[in-house]
Amino acid sequence: MSALCGMSINSVQHHLNALKAAGKIHHIGPTKSGRWEVLDADNADPRKAGRAGV
């Protein structure tokens, strides 16, 4: 990801941590084969994502 963005690894980690803390993204699955999910304003809490009406 750092090569694609033209940033250092530490910069990417910094931005990912900031997005996680703000509730904008959530990592799903194992570390190596997982994926990042971008949360919209209605699903800011990853524990509630995908559970509409609960």
C-alpha positions in Angstrom: 0.0 0.0 0.0 2.8 2.4 0.8 4.3 1.9 -2.7 1.0 2.6 -4.4 0.5 5.8 -2.4 4.1 7.0 -2.6 4.4 7.1 1.2 6.5 5.4 3.8 5.2 2.4 5.7 5.0 4.5 8.9 2.9 7.2 7.1 0.4 4.5 5.9 0.2 3.1 9.4 -0.3 6.5 10.9 -3.2 7.3 8.5 -4.8 3.8 9.0 -4.7 4.3 12.7 -6.3 7.7 12.4 -9.1 6.4 10.2 -9.7 3.4 12.6 -9.8 5.8 15.6 -12.3 8.0 13.8 -14.5 5.0 13.0 -14.1 5.4 9.3 -12.6 2.0 8.5 -12.7 -1.5 10.0 -10.4 -4.5 9.2 -12.3 -7.7 8.6 -10.7 -11.2 8.6 -7.2 -12.4 9.3 -4.2 -10.1 9.2 -2.7 -11.4 6.0 -5.8 -12.2 3.9 -8.3 -9.8 5.4 -9.8 -6.7 3.9 -10.6 -3.1 5.0 -14.2 -2.0 5.0 -15.0 1.7 4.7 -17.8 2.5 7.0 -20.4 5.2 6.2 -21.7 7.6 8.7 -24.7 5.4 9.7 -22.4 2.4 10.4 -19.6 4.2 12.3 -19.5 1.4 15.0 -18.1 -1.8 13.4 -20.0 -3.9 15.9 -23.2 -2.6 14.4 -22.2 -2.8 10.7 -24.4 -5.0 8.7 -27.1 -5.2 11.4 -29.8 -2.8 10.1 -32.6 -2.2 12.5 -30.9 -3.7 15.5 
